[in-house]
């Protein structure tokens, strides 16, 4: 049988999505269903004195913190309530959920619930939150988490450098912008169990949360993921899920909650805004000899996955380079902004903007080619990373730079004579897996059935194509056509917990478990269940999740046009070269890269949540401007022919890498046209370009 992996197989979910029959969470309904609306605080920071539901219509229901067995959402820090009870910490925080027979009646019932509060001072930014005079967001203070690591002697090493560059960068809050807003549906089955269907990245975490909040045993709750219309990290945690579960538990009736776009933009998880200060020392040959980096992240009112974002962000801050002397420090601060959590790249894009911009400037000052300065410093297999971790997996950054140098894009860049066109380059890396010290495993079951094989996997395909990639691995391993593979995913009744769809881990860890199960089937078993465990790095830096074991590598180049009169930047073309082990599905890989380029183009040029007293000034896609198909650049992408020995069929995770390096590549391209200008703040709005030019 011909090899299936490495070919462009059509996505298994494509026909249903193209025909409009794929069933998303908002599509679920049932007789006698209740529609939900949340009563949200219209102040960012206050003591909550009273929730008055006396005017609630008689045919509506209202539930608050007092109705719950535990008013706490399980998380890393266990700091977020289901409903605000004594204190409001961000604008839009849920205070109650109401239920009624129609969406209109639910909205009217929510409006009838009155809140009384005493306002408190609002804390708006991470560095502001860490000042002694700042108001306290959480009882223990405004420092949510911090990380510090030193390798070598960076303070003395800077004295040995030919060139030292230093600057501070400001990165905005970014909205995930998935097409499908947050949604969840719940009903009781014939056994009296709560059965939740949600737009989620982890059905098993949803079950754990419901059991904890309502004090139920696991056998009383079943959860599954519907078709998910995009997640990008924003649906890894509670969004809408807990609220229908609460209503159905107390009323016995089916219930559904679907966020409006305004709710989604104003109150859902965000990418962390950041202030990043970097100092880098170079030899005259362009070797990075010393590095110091500081990162301040605004995690909003609650931690969510913020501590993990901080740790990964600081780990990736020095970039994919061999540096002998390194010092990194990071602080995660509570503020009264909407909680920030996971978003594609998970802290790496914020740091790459600072580090890569300084490398581009160093190349100009030292008279070294942009590719060459990165190649001189590129990590190789066996090298030590920024935290001292050994790179024992496939490390293909040097090969990616070599291939990028052979591209038409680079040749065009070298021969460009148009003074209105600028070019920039940046490189990056992105880890895979949860990291050292955090349980990271997956269990896959394969059964023989009359039509072929049934494969059960506990993770969610949130649109990235893991269902198709895993089916390809199964079909190839069992030597059958892909049509003989039936996939079941992310259902607590039918699959085994395999962790979250996060950290670019799904295909790697589940693929390894699947291949192990396939070996038993080939040996004669009718069914097989196998577990795979993500390998751990041996280096201990004293922080859970650090360091990682596997990384993917990327080089991105941007071609831009600048209108000097208006400051408008147009990204004309982006070229991408990636090393992610062996590519299982080149078509799906291109989709991942191009989607990340579109997201990063918006992050660089237009996307920004701005805050006024803790309230988002953006509340729709009219005010929060994302690039459309007409705004994205021409995109081309190459892949390195590599192989990761520990991965399924040689693959590594790749889903997030394409968001890491594009912003600094675009910024470098603009600076190429404005050599006296330093761009240190995203997005690169035209008024900022003009202001920087005048300065």
C-alpha positions in Angstrom: 0.0 0.0 0.0 1.3 3.5 -0.9 2.3 5.7 2.0 -0.5 8.0 3.1 1.4 10.4 5.4 3.2 13.1 3.6 0.4 13.5 1.1 -2.4 16.1 0.9 -5.4 14.3 2.2 -8.7 16.2 2.2 -10.0 17.0 5.7 -12.5 14.5 7.0 -14.7 17.4 8.3 -14.6 19.4 5.1 -17.8 18.0 3.4 -20.1 18.7 6.4 -18.7 22.1 6.9 -18.9 23.0 3.2 -22.5 21.9 3.1 -23.5 23.7 6.3 -24.6 20.5 8.1 -21.8 20.4 10.7 -23.4 20.6 14.1 -21.9 23.3 16.4 -22.9 23.8 20.0 -25.4 26.6 19.2 -27.2 24.2 16.8 -28.3 21.9 19.6 -31.9 22.2 20.9 -34.5 20.2 22.7 -38.2 20.6 23.6 -39.0 22.8 26.6 -35.5 24.3 26.4 -34.5 27.4 28.4 -32.4 30.1 27.0 -29.8 31.8 29.2 -28.4 35.2 29.7 -25.8 36.3 32.1 -26.1 39.2 34.5 -22.8 41.0 34.2 -21.2 43.7 36.3 -21.0 47.1 34.6 -18.0 48.2 36.7 -14.4 46.9 36.7 -13.7 46.9 40.4 -16.1 47.2 43.3 -17.4 45.7 46.5 -20.6 43.8 45.6 -23.2 44.7 48.2 -26.4 43.2 46.8 -27.9 41.1 43.9 -31.6 42.0 43.8 -33.7 39.6 41.7 -37.1 40.7 43.3 -38.3 42.0 39.9 -37.6 38.7 38.1 -40.5 37.6 36.0 -42.4 34.6 37.5 -41.7 32.4 34.5 -37.9 33.0 34.7 -35.1 31.5 36.8 -32.1 33.2 38.4 -29.1 31.5 40.1 -26.2 33.1 41.9 -23.1 32.0 43.9 -25.4 31.2 46.9 -26.9 28.3 44.9 -23.7 26.5 44.2 -21.9 23.8 46.2 -18.6 25.5 45.3 -18.4 28.9 43.7 -14.9 28.2 42.3 -13.7 27.3 38.8 -10.8 24.8 39.0 -7.6 26.3 37.5 -3.9 26.7 38.0 -4.4 29.3 40.8 -8.0 28.4 41.8 -8.7 32.1 42.1 -11.8 32.7 39.9 -15.4 32.3 41.1 -18.2 31.1 38.9 -20.1 34.2 40.0 -18.8 37.4 41.6 -20.0 37.2 45.2 -18.3 39.8 47.5 -16.2 41.6 45.0 -16.3 42.5 41.3 -12.9 42.3 39.6 -13.5 43.0 35.9 -16.1 44.7 33.7 -18.6 42.1 32.5 -17.8 39.6 35.3 -20.8 37.2 35.7 -22.9 37.8 38.8 -25.9 35.6 38.0 -27.4 33.5 35.3 -31.0 33.8 34.3 -33.1 31.4 32.2 -36.4 31.9 30.3 -38.4 30.4 27.5 -37.0 32.6 24.7 -33.8 34.5 24.1 -35.7 37.8 24.3 -37.3 36.9 27.7 -33.9 35.8 29.0 -32.4 39.2 28.1 -35.3 41.0 29.7 -35.1 38.9 32.8 -31.3 39.6 33.1 -32.0 43.3 32.8 -34.5 43.0 35.7 -31.8 41.9 38.1 -30.3 44.9 39.9 -26.8 45.1 41.4 -25.6 47.4 44.1 -21.9 48.1 44.7 -19.3 50.4 46.0 -16.7 51.3 43.4 -13.0 50.7 44.0 -9.9 52.1 42.2 -9.3 50.4 38.9 -5.9 48.9 38.1 -5.2 49.1 34.4 -1.7 47.7 33.5 0.8 45.2 34.7 3.6 47.6 35.7 1.1 49.9 37.3 -0.3 46.9 39.3 3.1 46.1 40.7 3.5 49.6 42.2 3.2 49.8 46.0 0.4 52.4 45.8 -1.8 50.3 43.4 -5.2 49.0 44.6 -5.3 45.3 45.4 -7.1 43.1 42.9 -6.6 39.8 44.7 -6.3 39.4 48.5 -2.8 38.1 48.3 -1.6 41.0 46.2 -1.2 41.8 42.5 1.8 39.5 41.7 0.2 36.4 40.3 3.4 34.6 39.3 7.0 35.3 38.6 10.0 33.5 37.1 13.8 34.3 37.3 16.7 32.4 35.7 20.4 33.1 35.2 22.8 31.1 33.0 26.5 32.2 32.9 27.5 35.7 34.0 25.5 38.1 31.8 26.4 41.2 33.9 30.1 40.8 33.2 29.6 39.5 29.7 28.2 42.7 28.4 31.6 44.4 29.0 33.1 42.0 26.5 30.7 42.9 23.7 31.4 45.0 20.6 27.8 46.2 20.4 25.2 46.4 23.1 21.5 47.2 22.1 18.7 47.8 24.6 15.0 48.8 24.2 11.6 48.3 25.7 8.6 47.1 23.7 4.8 47.3 24.2 2.5 44.6 22.9 -1.3 44.9 22.9 -4.1 42.8 24.2 -5.4 40.6 21.3 -8.8 39.0 20.7 -9.0 35.5 19.5 -11.6 36.4 16.9 -12.9 32.9 16.2 -15.9 32.7 13.9 -18.0 30.7 16.3 -18.8 32.6 19.6 -18.7 30.7 22.9 -21.7 28.3 23.3 -22.9 25.4 25.4 -26.0 23.2 25.6 -27.0 20.9 28.5 -29.8 18.4 29.1 -30.5 15.4 31.3 -30.5 11.9 29.8 -32.7 9.0 30.7 -30.3 8.2 33.6 -30.7 11.6 35.0 -27.1 12.6 34.1 -26.2 16.1 33.1 -25.1 15.9 29.4 -23.1 18.9 28.2 -22.2 19.7 24.6 -19.9 22.7 24.2 -17.5 24.6 22.0 -14.5 23.6 24.1 -10.9 22.5 23.9 -11.2 20.0 26.7 -14.4 18.0 27.4 -12.8 16.2 30.3 -11.9 19.4 32.1 -15.5 20.5 31.5 -16.7 17.4 33.4 -14.3 18.0 36.2 -15.5 21.6 36.5 -19.2 20.7 36.6 -18.6 18.0 39.2 -16.7 20.3 41.4 -19.1 23.3 41.2 -22.2 21.1 41.7 -20.6 18.4 44.0 -21.5 15.6 41.6 -19.7 12.3 41.0 -18.3 11.8 37.6 -20.9 9.2 36.7 -23.5 11.9 36.9 -22.0 14.1 34.2 -21.2 13.5 30.6 -19.4 16.0 28.3 -18.5 16.1 24.7 -17.2 18.7 22.2 -19.4 19.8 19.4 -17.8 20.8 16.1 -15.7 23.8 17.2 -15.5 26.9 15.0 -12.0 27.9 16.2 -10.4 28.1 19.6 -6.8 29.3 19.3 -6.5 28.8 23.1 -9.6 30.9 23.9 -11.8 27.9 24.6 -9.3 26.2 26.9 -11.1 26.9 30.2 -14.6 27.9 31.2 -16.4 30.2 28.8 -20.1 29.2 28.5 -20.0 25.6 29.7 -20.7 25.9 33.4 -23.9 28.0 33.1 -26.2 25.6 31.2 -25.0 22.8 33.5 -26.1 24.9 36.5 -29.5 25.7 35.1 -30.3 22.2 33.9 -29.2 20.7 37.2 -31.6 22.9 39.2 -34.5 23.1 36.7 -34.3 19.7 35.1 -34.9 21.4 31.7 -32.6 21.6 28.7 -30.8 24.9 28.5 -28.4 26.7 26.1 -26.2 29.8 26.3 -24.6 31.4 23.2 -22.5 34.5 23.7 -23.2 37.6 21.6 -20.2 38.9 19.7 -20.1 41.9 22.1 -20.0 39.5 25.1 -17.3 37.5 23.4 -15.0 40.4 22.6 -15.5 42.2 25.9 -15.5 39.4 28.4 -13.7 36.3 27.0 -10.1 35.3 27.4 -7.4 37.4 25.6 -3.8 37.3 24.6 -1.7 38.9 27.4 -0.6 42.5 26.8 3.0 42.8 27.6 5.9 45.2 28.3 9.2 43.6 27.3 12.6 45.0 28.0 15.6 43.4 26.3 19.3 44.0 26.3 21.6 42.1 24.0 25.4 42.1 23.6 27.1 41.1 20.3 30.7 40.4 19.3 32.0 42.2 16.2 31.4 38.9 14.3 27.7 39.1 15.2 27.7 36.4 17.9 25.1 37.0 20.6 27.3 36.9 23.7 25.0 38.2 26.5 21.2 38.6 26.9 19.0 40.1 29.6 15.3 40.1 29.2 12.4 41.2 31.4 8.7 40.6 30.7 5.6 42.0 32.4 2.3 40.3 31.5 -1.2 41.6 32.3 -3.2 38.6 33.2 -6.4 40.6 34.1 -8.6 39.9 37.1 -7.9 36.2 37.3 -4.9 33.9 36.5 -6.5 31.4 34.1 -3.5 29.9 32.3 -1.5 33.0 32.8 1.3 31.5 35.0 2.0 29.0 32.2 2.0 31.8 29.6 4.6 33.7 31.7 6.8 30.6 32.0 6.7 29.8 28.3 7.1 33.5 27.4 10.3 33.9 29.4 11.6 30.5 28.2 11.3 31.7 24.6 12.3 35.3 25.2 16.0 34.8 24.1 14.8 33.1 20.9 16.2 30.0 19.1 19.8 30.9 19.7 23.0 29.7 21.4 23.7 32.3 24.0 26.4 31.7 26.7 25.2 34.3 29.2 21.5 34.7 29.8 19.3 36.3 32.5 15.5 36.3 32.2 12.9 37.7 34.6 9.2 37.7 34.3 6.2 39.0 36.3 2.5 38.2 35.8 0.3 40.8 37.3 -3.4 40.9 38.3 -5.3 44.0 37.0 -9.0 44.8 36.5 -8.9 44.0 32.8 -10.7 41.0 31.3 -8.8 37.8 32.2 -6.1 36.8 29.7 -5.2 33.2 29.1 -4.0 30.9 26.3 -3.7 32.2 22.8 -1.8 30.8 19.9 1.9 31.3 20.6 1.3 31.4 24.4 3.7 34.2 25.3 6.3 33.6 22.6 5.2 36.3 20.1 5.5 39.0 22.7 9.1 38.1 23.4 10.1 37.5 19.8 9.0 41.1 18.9 11.7 42.5 21.2 14.5 40.1 20.6 14.2 39.8 16.8 13.9 43.6 16.3 17.2 44.0 18.2 18.9 41.3 16.1 17.8 43.0 12.9 19.2 46.3 14.2 22.5 44.6 15.1 22.8 43.1 11.7 22.6 46.6 10.1 25.0 48.1 12.6 27.6 45.3 12.2 27.2 45.1 8.4 26.1 41.4 8.5 23.4 39.9 6.4 20.1 39.3 8.2 20.1 35.5 7.5 23.8 35.2 8.3 23.6 36.8 11.7 20.8 34.4 12.7 22.7 31.4 11.2 25.8 32.3 13.2 23.7 32.0 16.4 21.2 29.3 15.5 20.7 26.5 18.0 21.8 23.0 16.8 21.2 19.6 18.1 23.1 19.1 21.4 23.3 22.8 22.2 22.0 24.3 25.4 19.0 26.5 25.2 18.4 29.7 27.1 17.5 27.9 30.4 20.4 25.5 30.1 18.2 22.7 28.6 19.9 20.4 26.1 18.4 20.3 22.6 18.2 16.5 22.2 15.5 16.5 19.5 15.6 17.5 15.9 16.7 21.1 15.6 16.4 22.5 12.1 16.7 26.2 12.4 20.0 26.3 10.5 18.5 24.2 7.7 15.5 26.5 7.7 17.7 29.5 7.3 19.7 27.8 4.5 16.5 27.0 2.6 15.0 30.5 3.2 18.2 31.9 1.7 17.6 29.9 -1.5 14.0 31.1 -1.8 12.7 33.5 -4.5 11.7 35.8 -1.7 15.2 36.2 -0.5 16.6 36.7 -4.0 14.0 39.4 -4.6 15.0 41.0 -1.2 18.6 41.0 -2.2 18.0 42.6 -5.6 15.2 45.1 -4.7 15.7 48.6 -6.1 12.3 50.1 -5.3 12.8 52.7 -2.5 9.2 52.4 -1.4 9.5 48.6 -0.7 11.0 47.2 2.5 12.0 43.7 3.6 12.4 42.2 7.0 13.3 38.8 8.4 12.8 37.2 11.8 13.2 33.7 13.2 11.5 31.9 16.1 10.8 28.7 17.9 7.7 27.2 19.5 7.7 24.5 22.1 5.4 21.4 22.1 3.9 19.7 25.1 3.0 20.8 28.6 6.6 20.9 29.8 8.6 19.4 32.6 6.8 18.4 35.7 3.3 18.7 34.3 1.4 15.4 33.5 1.2 15.0 29.8 -0.1 11.8 28.4 -2.7 10.4 26.0 -4.6 7.2 25.7 -6.0 5.9 22.4 -8.2 2.9 21.7 -8.6 1.0 18.4 -11.3 -1.5 17.7 -12.0 -3.7 14.7 -15.5 -3.1 13.3 -17.4 -4.4 10.3 -16.4 -1.5 8.1 -12.7 -1.3 9.3 -11.5 0.2 12.5 -12.9 2.6 15.1 -10.3 4.9 16.7 -11.2 6.7 20.0 -9.2 9.7 21.0 -9.9 12.0 23.9 -8.7 15.4 22.5 -10.8 17.9 20.5 -10.2 18.8 16.9 -10.8 22.6 17.2 -10.4 23.2 13.5 -6.7 22.5 13.2 -7.1 19.1 11.4 -6.0 16.6 14.1 -8.8 14.3 13.3 -7.6 13.9 9.7 -3.9 13.6 10.7 -4.7 10.9 13.3 -6.9 9.0 10.8 -4.0 9.2 8.3 -1.6 7.7 10.8 -4.1 4.9 11.7 -4.8 4.0 8.0 -1.2 3.9 7.1 -0.3 1.8 10.2 -3.1 -0.7 9.7 -2.6 -0.7 5.9 -6.2 0.2 5.0 -7.7 3.2 3.1 -8.6 6.2 5.2 -12.3 5.5 4.4 -11.9 2.4 6.6 -11.1 4.5 9.7 -13.9 5.9 11.8 -12.9 8.6 14.4 -14.5 9.3 17.7 -13.1 12.2 19.6 -13.6 14.2 22.8 -16.5 12.4 24.5 -16.2 11.5 28.1 -18.6 8.5 27.5 -16.6 7.1 24.6 -13.0 8.2 24.9 -10.3 8.4 27.6 -8.9 11.6 28.9 -5.9 12.7 26.9 -5.6 16.3 28.1 -6.3 19.5 26.4 -6.1 20.5 22.8 -3.3 22.9 23.6 0.5 23.3 23.5 0.8 22.0 19.9 0.7 18.5 21.4 -2.4 16.7 20.0 -1.0 14.8 17.0 2.4 14.1 18.6 1.2 12.6 21.8 -2.0 11.0 20.5 -0.3 9.8 17.4 2.3 7.9 19.4 -0.4 6.2 21.5 -2.3 5.4 18.3 0.7 3.8 16.6 1.3 1.7 19.7 -2.3 0.5 19.7 -2.1 -0.2 16.0 0.9 -2.5 16.6 -1.2 -4.7 18.9 -4.0 -4.8 16.3 -1.6 -5.9 13.6 -0.4 -8.6 16.0 -3.9 -10.1 16.1 -5.8 -8.2 18.8 -9.4 -7.2 18.1 -9.0 -4.1 20.2 -6.2 -2.3 21.9 -5.7 0.6 24.3 -2.4 2.2 24.6 -1.0 5.3 26.4 1.8 7.5 25.4 3.7 9.9 27.7 5.3 13.1 26.5 9.1 13.0 27.1 10.4 15.3 29.7 13.5 17.5 29.6 16.1 16.5 32.2 17.0 20.2 33.2 15.2 21.4 36.3 14.9 25.2 36.6 12.5 25.1 39.6 9.3 26.1 37.7 6.6 23.6 36.6 6.3 23.4 32.9 9.9 24.5 32.2 11.8 23.7 30.2 10.2 21.9 27.2 11.6 18.9 25.3 10.5 19.6 21.7 10.5 22.7 19.7 9.6 23.6 16.1 11.5 26.3 14.3 10.5 29.0 11.8 11.9 31.7 9.6 9.6 34.4 8.3 10.2 37.2 5.8 7.9 40.2 5.1 7.7 42.5 2.1 6.0 45.8 2.8 5.0 49.1 1.2 5.0 52.3 3.2 3.0 55.4 2.4 5.2 58.2 3.8 2.3 60.7 3.6 -0.1 58.7 5.7 2.1 56.2 7.5 0.0 53.3 6.2 1.8 50.0 6.0 0.7 47.4 3.5 2.2 43.9 3.8 2.6 42.6 0.2 4.1 39.2 0.8 5.2 36.9 3.5 7.5 33.9 3.0 7.7 31.2 5.6 10.1 28.3 6.1 9.3 25.8 8.9 11.0 22.9 10.6 8.5 20.7 12.3 9.8 17.2 11.8 8.2 15.2 9.0 5.0 16.9 7.7 2.1 14.5 7.8 -0.3 16.5 5.6 1.3 19.4 3.5 -2.1 20.9 2.7 -3.1 21.0 6.3 0.3 22.4 7.2 -0.1 25.2 4.7 -3.5 26.0 6.2 -1.9 26.3 9.6 0.9 28.5 8.4 -1.4 30.8 6.3 -3.9 31.1 9.2 -1.1 32.1 11.6 0.2 34.6 9.1 -3.3 36.2 8.8 -3.6 36.3 12.6 -0.1 37.8 13.0 -0.7 40.4 10.3 -3.7 41.6 12.3 -1.7 41.6 15.6 1.0 43.7 13.9 -1.1 46.2 12.0 -4.5 46.7 13.4 -5.7 44.5 16.3 -5.8 45.9 19.8 -8.2 45.9 22.7 -7.9 49.2 24.5 -9.1 49.7 28.0 -10.8 52.6 29.8 -11.3 52.1 33.5 -11.2 48.3 32.8 -13.8 48.4 30.1 -13.0 47.4 26.5 -13.5 50.2 24.0 -13.9 47.5 21.3 -17.1 45.5 21.2 -17.6 44.3 17.6 -15.7 43.5 14.5 -16.5 47.0 13.3 -14.3 48.5 16.1 -11.9 45.6 16.6 -10.4 45.4 13.1 -9.2 42.0 11.9 -7.7 41.4 8.4 -10.1 40.0 5.8 -9.2 37.9 2.8 -8.6 41.2 1.0 -6.1 42.4 3.6 -3.8 39.4 4.0 -0.6 39.4 2.0 0.5 37.0 -0.7 1.7 33.9 1.3 4.2 31.2 0.4 5.6 28.5 2.6 8.4 25.9 2.5 9.0 23.0 4.9 12.3 21.5 5.9 12.6 17.8 5.1 13.3 16.7 8.7 12.4 13.8 11.0 11.8 13.7 14.7 12.7 10.2 16.0 10.3 10.4 19.0 7.3 11.6 17.0 4.6 9.6 15.1 6.0 9.0 11.6 8.6 11.6 12.5 6.3 14.5 13.2 6.4 17.4 15.7 3.8 19.9 16.7 3.5 23.0 14.5 0.1 24.7 15.0 1.4 27.7 16.9 4.8 28.4 15.3 3.5 30.6 12.5 2.4 33.3 15.0 5.8 33.8 16.6 8.1 35.8 14.3 6.0 37.7 11.8 5.5 40.9 13.8 9.2 41.6 14.1 9.7 40.7 10.5 7.1 43.3 9.4 8.6 45.9 11.9 12.1 45.3 10.5 10.7 45.8 7.0 9.3 49.1 7.9 12.5 50.1 9.7 14.3 49.1 6.5 12.5 52.1 4.9 12.9 54.4 7.9 16.4 53.6 9.2 16.4 56.3 11.9 13.1 55.0 13.3 12.6 52.4 16.0 9.3 50.7 16.2 8.6 49.4 19.7 4.9 49.3 20.0 2.2 47.2 18.3 0.0 47.6 16.4 1.9 49.6 13.8 -1.0 52.0 13.2 -0.3 54.8 10.8 -0.5 57.5 13.4 2.2 55.6 15.4 4.4 55.3 12.3 4.1 59.1 11.6 4.8 59.9 15.2 7.9 57.7 15.2 9.0 59.3 12.0 8.7 62.8 13.4 10.5 61.8 16.6 
